[in-house]
Amino acid sequence: PDVAESLNGLANLYQIQGKYAAAEPLYEESLRVYKQELGNDHPDVAASLNNLALLYVDQGKYAAAEPLYEESLQIRKQQLGNDHPDVASSLNNLALLYREQGKNAAAEPLYEESLRVYKQELGNDHPDVATSLNNLANLYREQGK
């Protein structure tokens, strides 16, 4: 896992710098190592899937990102329970992806569930609650609600 964590960190640095072609193989190798060392259903695998999906979203590769977000969400629900903040994060990320693609009807319930979990688990004054409220409000605004 230490190697995978280092690969992931370097990939993240490249991603921040916009060096997507350099980041992608590092994220992929990090994911491979996590799966090999920890198994396919470990929360670190879910985080690694999420990171690779974020890279794809940054590049507009929505079709490549979606199954990774979905798998990450499934692992997190299975391993952490439906009401864990990491599940809320996955719900939010998938909702953002749907919103980027104009799939507002699919995004809305995910944003709402993410907000519910964050409020329940972190309290109303947590920054993640504020972010979630903002995301949902932006969606409503776009829908004219």
Number of C-alpha atoms within 10 A of each C-alpha: 15 10 12 23 17 13 21 24 16 16 27 23 15 17 21 13 10 14 13 18 12 15 23 21 14 21 27 19 17 27 26 17 19 25 19 12 13 14 13 15 17 18 21 22 26 27 21 24 24 26 24 27 28 22 24 19 19 15 12 14 13 18 13 14 23 20 15 21 26 19 17 29 26 18 22 27 18 14 15 15 13 16 17 18 21 22 26 29 21 24 25 26 24 26 27 22 24 19 19 14 13 13 13 18 13 14 23 20 15 21 25 19 18 29 27 19 21 27 19 14 15 15 13 14 10 12 12 19 22 15 14 22 17 14 20 23 14 14 21 13 10 12 10 7 8
